[in-house]
Amino acid sequence: MSFLAERTSRIDASGIRKVFALAANLENPINLSIGQPDFDVDDAVKQDAIAAIEAGLNTYTQTWGIEELREEASAYYQRRFGTPLENVMITSGVSGGLFLALLATIDPGDEVIFGDPYFVMYKHLVNLLGGVCKPLNTYPDFKLKPADVEAAVTDKTKLLIVNSPSNPTGVTLDRTELQGLADVAAKHGILVIADEIYEQFYYDDTPASMAGTCDNLLVLNGFSKMAAMTGWRVGFAAGPADVIQEMNTLQQYTFVCAPSFAQKAAVTALKTDLSEKIAAYKRKRDLIYEGLSRQFKVTKPGGAFYIFPEAPDGDGDAFVAKAIENNVLVIPGSVFSEQKTHFRLSFAADDATIVRGVEVLNKLAKEMG
């Protein structure tokens, strides 16, 4: 007899964790797998967190989050994109916000559209809740297109998830492209979830948000990437009042609230100038793209800190296994896709690690090519 719920059979253990297990015995690996910044939380943000703890801000907050951070999140979008956010609530990271959003909206049989490749949580959380995933093939340019979304819509379509800049490809959508997706969703009465966790990481084009593109929009953002606060678990969501209210009710019975001291420090994080860090990441992007493009078919990422090359023999799983045998830690594309032709690297690493990794990967590609 199994004590497990049937729903647990609908999800797999994280493919990324499986790779980490495979690489557990590596000594000092060339690690190009980590999806978190290699810079630390700013000192000013740390000091505000310490001050909040010492001042006694160690209790529960309102489930909505502290008013100061809710207001600052809206003001941040006004400053950055010219559109304030409405009905802001604070979540336990963007992952927490995504889970609450899906829990509040998905019934068994509801269809959810998103681009393939996709962030791993989309597929597994939708499956967990009994929804139906409709990943749309975006190879080779990795851009989700309005015409493809419209062609996939049925009377069961409930949600469209848009992630720009993208994990795992680093591809970005501009304002016109985002508006096109919003128009299709509005036409068919579909709720859009805009996962904007990487919106600070635009390297070539003007940063763009879906905020203000349509009324049926839920924006998710947070501090794990822009402020390196991965372990602090703070994010925010904003969107239709009825959806946010239900997410808030669900948060009462799940996460309760985001960490109180971290919420206070996040106010400062939203006011921090990241231009030097973004410039450094653009240089890392150029370094890894120019290095890999000598041996791999690869799309130049316009944002985030990932790049998604095609494996030289079209088998990303096999190539990743070979890379790990050679002490380079990368992630197979099949973790993020219905295809297994590619693999993902993170360039959130120091320059020396990037150079070493590129050298080994190019050598392997040449041997296998």
C-alpha positions, 0 to 999 in steps of 0.5 A: 500500500502506498501512502502517496497521493495520486497527484505525485505521480504527475511530476518527476524529480527535478532533472537539474537535481538529477544532474547534480547527483550525477556530478556529486563526485566531481572535485572542483567542477567547472560549474556552469549550471547554477541559476543564481547570480554570482554577486552577493546581496548589496551591503545596504540591503544586508544592513537594512535586514540586520537593522530590521531584525534588531528592531524586532521585525521578526514576527509574521507580517500581514499575509499581503506583505508590508505596505511599504514594499507593496507600494515600492513594487508599484513605484518601481514599475512606474519608474522602470516601465512607466506603468504602476502595478495594481493590487500588489501582494508579497510572495515567498519568491516568484516560485511561491507566487507562481504556485499560488497563481496556478492553485487559484486558477487551474481546475483539472482539464484546464489548458495552459500554454507556454513556450518550449523551452520553458522554466521547469516549474511550469510543466510540473506544477500544471500537471500536479494540479491536473491541468493540461500543458500545451508547450509550443515549439519555439525552436530555433529562435525561441520566441513565443509568437502570437500566431502560434498561441492563437492556433493553440487556443481551445475552449479549454485554454485558461492561461498563457505563461510568458517568460521574458527574458527566458530561462533557459534560453536567455531570449528576450521579447520586446514591447511590441512582441509582448503586446502581440501576445497580450492582444491574443490573450485578451481576444480569447479571454485568457489570463496571462502570467508574466514571469518577469524575474529576469527583467533587470537582465536586458543587454541589447534591447530596451527592457520591456514588461507586459505591465499595462498591455492588458487587463487580464494580466498577472505580473510576477517578479522578485529579488532572487535574480536582481538582488541575489536574494535567492535564500531570502524568498521574497517576490511580488505579484500584481494583477486582477483583484479577484485573482490576487485576493484568492492568492492571498487567501491561499497564502494564509494556508500555505506560506503565511507570509514572506520573511518579515526582515527580508521584506523590509530590506527588499524595499532598499533592493528596489532602489539599488542601481544595478547598472554596473552588475548588468554591464558585467553580465553583458560582458560575460554574455559576450564572452560565452557566446563568442566562445561557444559560437565557434563550435556550436549552433547557438542563439545569442541571448539578449537577457537573463544569464543563460545560453542554450546551444545545440548539442553537436550530435543533436543529443543534449543528454548524451553530450551533458553526460560527456561534459560531466565526465570531463568535469564540466557541469551543465544541464541537459535541454530535456529538463526544459523541453520536450526535445533533447537536442540542446543543453543549458549553461549559466554564465553567472560565474567568474570569467575564468570559469567561463573560459575554462568551460568553453574550452572544454566544451569546444574540445568535446564538440570538435571530437564528437563532430 
